[in-house]
Amino acid sequence: MPDKKSLFAQIPKIDDILNEKQIQELMMAIPRVVVLDVIRKNIEDIRKEISQLSEVNIDQYQLPYPSLLEKIIHDAYEKNKMSLRKVVNTTGVILHTNLGRAVLSEEIREAVWSVACNYSTLEIDVKTGKRGSRYVHIEEVITKLTGAESALVVNNNAAAVLLVLSTMAKNKEVIVSRGQLVEIGGSFRVPEVMEQSGAFLREVGSTNKTHLFDYERAITEDTGALLKVHTSNYKILGFTEEVTLKELVGLGRKHSIPVIEDIGSGTFIDFSKYGLVKEPTVQESVDAGADIITFSGDKLLGGPQAGIIIGKKKYIDLMKKNPLTRAFRVDKMTLAALEATLKIYFDEQEAIRKIPTLDMMTRKIEDIERKAKDFNKLLMSIELPCNISLTQDYSQIGGGSMPLVELPTWVIGIYPNDISVNELEKRLREYQTPIITRIQDEQLMLDVRTIKDNEYTLILDALRTVMGVKKGESH
Ligand SMILES: *Cc1c(COP(=O)(O)O)cnc(C)c1O
């Protein structure tokens, strides 16, 4: 009769496992340290298992060998996976902050890789051979697109606002309407950013109404700037009044006080041309005469994470000298991605087609319907153990942009026979390439708007795998 001692003695030695042919092969694909970690962990688990065996179970205990090798191989591949990796977004939320906001255009791949994997012109002026500035690369394209005098790019729009206020209004008052004290995703709140910048918040008006005279009455010799924040992630409806940027600029000029606008989700495109609601464009803010304007690179613009600051050269020059600029400075990959994305905007039709955010936003309902129907047909053809439906629904822009906009779309609903909807959602989320879905009306919903053409087969394979259907097997 075996006892625990003899079971422990049977556990293979780490060196023996390392010498197995399969493990030797494994180590050609996966670093030895990773494999070793996984072996140790598995052996530790077996030890634990044995030590917890009751007398009765000792008899029946089988050392998991050689199946242990398979488990080690599986675990090693799992452990070696990138933590940050691609997912499939079937939620229909185009700018999904948790899924990385804007998806970059395939068109800019070469531009970004070339700069990332080589030395680059980041800070050298090739004409003179002297030290250059990393900001020149995007300044020209931004000023050309927006009509602004000058531009600067930092890590994100939160940093942009902080830098702007710290440069232009430190130890001074900044006048803001009470209806515009925005919070964006918990950590960015206008009053708190203001405090960090060293500027003092001077709230005026009420939540629903602020008049020009509210600003004017609040102006003193301590006023450093007038700030307008675009409430991009909420709307105040009903009995409301807001001062336009133009009116604010008029007031600023009269008192020689600069006017700053934080547009948040900045766009160069008038979306009303594409059947969407109108969002203020960056060019309009420049035309209205704002001294400084800030917006995000990875919201409606569809570029990399960045905070873009544009406006009067005299203020931008001051910002370039602010030590915060160094702390907020962007990497060469961001600059390359931003420059390449912005260049696509020189032709608006190209931008709509080639920048995924814009393409997904402006996609025609007939195209979405066709894709959904094709996908539905494909799903039916493999006979999965589930009910499948095809219905109309709404997609969202997300990322705190255009909160009230509902884009008509088509969704596939999946109701599994053998497992719960929650279990299906979890299994897809934990699939090799995670598939992010949403549950609505007790069904799993796949919105085709945010699915790329080359992802349908992947979703199909995933559904087959997680519902336990082998290829070629009908249910
Ligand atoms: C999104 C947003 C921000 C923050 O921008 P990030 O690029 O996410 O840092 C600031 N202000 C407004 C109005 C916004 O909509």
The ligand as an SDF file (V2000), in Angstrom:
LIG
                    3D

 15 15  0  0  0  0  0  0  0  0999 V2000
  -11.6730   63.8380  -22.5020 C   0  0  0  0  0  0  0  0  0  0  0  0
  -11.5690   65.2080  -21.9900 C   0  0  0  0  0  0  0  0  0  0  0  0
  -10.4380   65.6060  -21.2610 C   0  0  0  0  0  0  0  0  0  0  0  0
   -9.3180   64.6660  -20.9540 C   0  0  0  0  0  0  0  0  0  0  0  0
   -8.6670   64.2770  -22.1050 O   0  0  0  0  0  0  0  0  0  0  0  0
   -7.6140   63.0620  -22.0830 P   0  0  0  0  0  0  0  0  0  0  0  0
   -7.0050   63.1010  -23.4280 O   0  0  0  0  0  0  0  0  0  0  0  0
   -8.4090   61.8320  -21.7930 O   0  0  0  0  0  0  0  0  0  0  0  0
   -6.6410   63.3570  -20.9950 O   0  0  0  0  0  0  0  0  0  0  0  0
  -10.3910   66.9170  -20.8140 C   0  0  0  0  0  0  0  0  0  0  0  0
  -11.4010   67.7710  -21.0570 N   0  0  0  0  0  0  0  0  0  0  0  0
  -12.5090   67.4260  -21.7550 C   0  0  0  0  0  0  0  0  0  0  0  0
  -13.5890   68.4350  -21.9790 C   0  0  0  0  0  0  0  0  0  0  0  0
  -12.6220   66.1280  -22.2480 C   0  0  0  0  0  0  0  0  0  0  0  0
  -13.7140   65.7680  -22.9320 O   0  0  0  0  0  0  0  0  0  0  0  0
  1  2  1  0
  2  3  1  0
  2 14  2  0
  3  4  1  0
  3 10  2  0
  4  5  1  0
  5  6  1  0
  6  7  2  0
  6  8  1  0
  6  9  1  0
 10 11  1  0
 11 12  2  0
 12 13  1  0
 12 14  1  0
 14 15  1  0
M  END
$$$$
